[in-house]
Amino acid sequence: MKKHNSKKKNTKISWYIFESSDRLGGRIKDIEFGGQDPGKPPTRTSGGYDHDDPNTPPENKGCRCIGGHCPKFNVEVGAGWFTGYNGIETKSCKKSKSTKKEKAAVMEEVRKEDGPVKDCVYNGMEPDDCRDGVDTERALQQNTDCDVCPPQYNTYYAISQDQGPKNSGNMKKPLVVHCPSEEEDDYAFLNTGQYYGEDPNDPLETEMKPIVLGERNLPGFNRNGTEILLRAERFLDKFWRMIYKCVDYQSFQFYYQYFYPDDYGPKSSPFYFNEPDTISWTDFDVGFDVMPDDLPFWEQALGKAQARKDFCLNYHEMVKGFLDGTDGFSDDIRANAKKMYNFYKNFNYFSEFLDGQDMSFGNFGDGGVRAYGYDIAYSIDQRGLAQVVRSVMPKGPQLENLKLEHTVTKIRWKNVDKRCSEENPVLIVVKSDEGITRYCAKKVISTVSLGVMEEEEDNIFKPEINMDKSPYYGLGELVKLYFQFPDNFWVNDTDAQYITYLMNEDFRKDPNTGNVRGEYFYNLDNWFSNLCEDDNKFCNTKSLFTFLSTPDLEVMGLHDSSVSNETFSERIWHVLDPLRKRYPDTFVNPNCWEFYDWKADKNARGAYGVWKHGATYYDHIDFFKPRKNRVTKDKVLWISGEASCFNLFGFIEGAHEAGVRDAKEVINDLLGIEETVYSYCGLQPEFDQCFLETCYPETRPWMD
């Protein structure tokens, strides 16, 4: 890269990193929450109330301390957790599930660049449950002889725990994460769950009643498809089976796994989709809750097609029955089922794209594609999750090449700019306090948010990137809304992981009033439980938080100029209506509430991407493949970031994997090294040849 400035002589440099803000981390951001005294003035995204009447919307007085004990602590307002950490010891948890000798032995093998990867680690299984010779669909992506494939573990999380590869930026003081208690499980929310909705006997009133765990009061079906009654946990087990067998299977396991004509019908990998005699992805990307009903689809998918088809269609009919009232169950059972189903769907897939059923299967991948298993490590480190970013960044003299508060305003990449040369054809214009500086570069890796790229006024690429060809609709909003109260009024639930309410969607959010009711509130005392051992301010945080997504914030009018700050503050107050109903004698208004508006952040313009209905893996590859200069014919521009990581889009691991992948590609390109760079972000077309020539004869497709 060469600096171009008419007043200065050109000087050769190796690389620059330009960051428009004053911090590292992108959508990783922590803030200090609570304890303000005197109070911060009220804004559209923060405030606090008096406590005179808990049932009348009060004036927003700003975030302040009332009650004499208002602890301050750092909370993550953006990305906050890692997905999967099999084989990695969680240093901040005394009783880590990853400390067994068997798991340590597997991890040692995983770290070998030239060793095979155990399917058990890839699939989140315990090492002592593994068996030699087990073949899964993951075995298709990794084999001893395909030695260019990466070690299969979450490198980014390993770095945060001082267990990553050498010279990768390991944190010497490991990141502190939330440690789940022994009592926590997938259905822990049932312990505090309440059915909440309109009173059928009085439409002007609401009713709330607890989930009774032992009662068979939810609809289901047996192996013959006959309707039966189920307990809450069994109802949710059916939900999970549906996700795994129907939704995830259609969206990922069929979508980009390998099936071979000799045994299972026409080939249907992403590299062969839409060719003759294969099923079109667009044809069966029909939306959540809807199952393709033609047997050929299932027959091409796997040998046990009829059994899978029967289950998925039976489930679809059961859901359709209690949603539209055509099943044979009572009104009460049907009402409970609607609320349980709606809650668990939202609870599992909380995100900005959850509104209605017309959505791509591509947005539902947790059950079938997570490379590192299903454990989730939530950061509660008071240094902030961005500490991991700082850890992997350059040190010493190289740090001078990292330029904070340097905003890239233009990238001319298609032709050789007249101020540059064929050797360094890309013009980059950067604005800072020092003025305007121009650089000429050989290669550029851009991690500009898709949300920013969607905004015309924020466009920096010349010529513009055609966003119509993006596999995403763009970025939606997803915010964490934090509340701190004078007292822990949630009596009898102070040790709960969260407090939950099961509602119908049209009751949860009301476009007529602009009010949205909170669905589940995380208890920060539980969240910070292992920090409590060292500092008692984390033992009594008096705080809860919940999520609001784009559909919620649109109903509330976050970006609607006709909705005043005062009205919006009232709507934030109504988010607490379920708590107000449940604890009528002890509820108090919050001292302080706050969230971060990612849509308004000029460097983000949203949270993460929404996969387009009918978009394919081909679309993703085509959009994110390196762009070439028209004159030199060289690859010059890489659109990177988490959105470019097919398997992990929306996750911090995706951002890390994509960055490492693209940096290696650029280095190889500069050095003339012809070597395919593989990553967890997705299968590259080159892998198809590797697999067919080397791996397939030694493995078989995983079936069920």
Secondary structure, DSSP 8 states (H G I E B T S, - for coil): -EEE-TTS---B-S--EEESSSSS-TT--EEEES--SS----BTTEE----S-TTS------S---SS----EEEESS--EEE--TT---TT-TT-TT--HHHHHHHHHHT-TTS---HHHHTT--GGG--TT---GGGGG--TT-TTS--SS-HHHHHHTT-S-TTS---SS---B----TT--TTGGGGT-EEEEEETTEEEEEEEEE--TT---EEEE-TT--EEEE-HHHHHHHHHHHIIIIIHIIIIITTSS---HHHHSS--STTTTTSTTS--HHHH---TT-----HHHHHHH-TTHHHHHHHHHHHHHHHHHHHHT-SSS-HHHHHHHHHHHHHHHHHHS-STT-SSS---GGG--HHHH-TT-S-EEEB--TT-THHHHHHHS--GGGGGGEEET-EEEEEE-SS--TTS-SSS-EEEEEEETTEEEEEEES-EEE---HHHHH-GGG--EES---GGG-SEEEE--EEEEEEE-SS---TT-TT-SEEEEE--HHHHEETTTTEE---EEEEHHHHTTTTTTT-GGGT---EEEEEEEHHHHHHHTTT-TTS-HHHHHHHHHHTTHHHHHH-TTT----SEEE---TTT-TTTSSSSEEE-TT--HHHHHHHHS-EE-TTT--EEEEE-SGGG-GGGTTSHHHHHHHHHHHHHHHHHHHHT------BTTB--HHHHHHIIIIIGGG------
